[in-house]
């Protein structure tokens, strides 16, 4: 069975590229551009990894990461945060994420980070 990945990004182009790339790598991928959908999708999909954009409308990816890490069922699920705010890595790690990918990013870097967290 392939590993499941849930992606949140409100930039549809990035969401499409990441979704397509990870699907090509044989992951089972679900994605959304709405932060409010993440927790319900998490409980329906049970992903092996979650990728969150830090800056999305409504709740930010950091707060979502904190909610995931505080949830008894998903506390051990690895979370990657995408961020265009390169100098804020320490602040992002304070949310409990397992990795940060700075935007713009290389798809090879994305695949390597994903594989290192769920292989």
C-alpha positions as a printed Julia matrix, in Angstrom:
119×3 Matrix{Float64}:
   0.0    0.0    0.0
   1.37   3.4   -0.91
   2.08   6.06   1.69
  -0.54   8.79   2.08
   0.28  12.52   1.99
  -2.03  15.45   2.74
  -1.07  18.84   1.28
  -2.33  22.35   2.09
  -1.36  25.32  -0.09
  -3.58  28.2   -1.16
  -1.49  28.8   -4.3
  -3.23  26.52  -6.8
  -0.17  26.3   -9.09
   2.08  25.1   -6.26
  -0.63  22.75  -5.01
  -1.0   21.21  -8.47
   2.76  20.79  -9.0
   3.36  19.23  -5.58
   0.3   16.98  -5.9
   1.36  15.81  -9.37
   5.01  15.29  -8.37
   4.18  13.21  -5.31
   1.54  11.22  -7.2
   4.15  10.47  -9.87
   6.42   9.2   -7.06
   3.65   6.68  -6.21
   2.27   8.4   -3.12
  -1.47   8.53  -2.46
  -2.05  12.29  -2.32
  -4.97  14.44  -1.2
  -4.72  18.21  -1.33
  -6.69  21.28  -0.39
  -6.32  25.04  -0.61
  -8.55  25.58   2.44
  -6.96  25.41   5.9
 -10.35  24.72   7.5
 -10.51  21.38   5.63
  -7.21  20.01   6.98
  -8.35  18.53  10.3
 -11.47  16.83   8.85
  -9.38  15.48   5.94
  -6.76  14.25   8.4
  -9.37  12.19  10.23
 -10.83  10.75   7.01
  -7.55  10.11   5.16
  -5.07   9.18   7.95
  -2.0   10.5    6.1
   1.53   9.26   6.76
   2.8   12.84   6.21
   1.28  16.32   6.1
   2.66  19.25   4.11
   1.37  22.69   5.14
   1.92  26.08   3.57
   2.7   28.52   6.38
   0.81  31.45   4.88
  -2.77  30.53   4.01
  -6.03  32.43   4.44
  -7.64  31.89   7.82
  -5.55  29.69  10.11
  -1.83  29.54   9.31
   0.1   26.34   8.68
   2.0   26.72  11.94
  -1.18  26.7   14.0
  -2.47  23.71  12.02
   0.82  21.93  12.69
   0.4   22.59  16.41
  -3.16  21.19  16.3
  -1.93  18.05  14.51
   0.94  17.55  16.98
  -1.45  18.01  19.94
  -3.97  15.5   18.57
  -3.47  12.11  20.28
  -4.1   10.18  17.06
  -1.8   12.26  14.83
   0.92  13.53  17.19
   3.54  11.28  15.57
   2.57  12.16  11.99
   5.47  14.04  10.35
   4.67  17.59   9.23
   6.57  19.69   6.69
   5.93  23.44   6.53
   6.42  25.35   3.27
   7.54  28.92   3.89
   8.67  31.87   1.83
   9.92  33.48   5.07
  13.43  32.06   5.04
  14.75  33.78   8.17
  12.02  32.44  10.43
  13.0   28.75  10.64
  13.32  28.82  14.46
   9.81  30.23  14.81
   8.44  27.56  12.46
  10.12  24.72  14.37
   8.44  26.08  17.53
   5.14  24.88  16.04
   6.46  21.31  16.21
   7.05  20.63  12.51
   9.52  17.95  11.48
  10.97  19.83   8.5
  10.79  23.14   6.66
  11.01  23.67   2.94
  11.71  27.22   1.88
   9.9   28.61  -1.14
  10.81  28.63  -3.91
  11.91  25.02  -3.66
  13.35  22.35  -5.87
  11.14  19.31  -6.47
  14.12  17.03  -5.81
  14.48  18.6   -2.34
  10.78  18.03  -1.72
  10.97  14.35  -2.68
  14.12  13.82  -0.58
  12.54  15.41   2.52
   9.33  13.44   2.08
  11.22  10.17   1.67
  13.46  10.88   4.66
  10.41  11.36   6.89
   8.22   8.44   5.79
  10.41   5.79   4.21
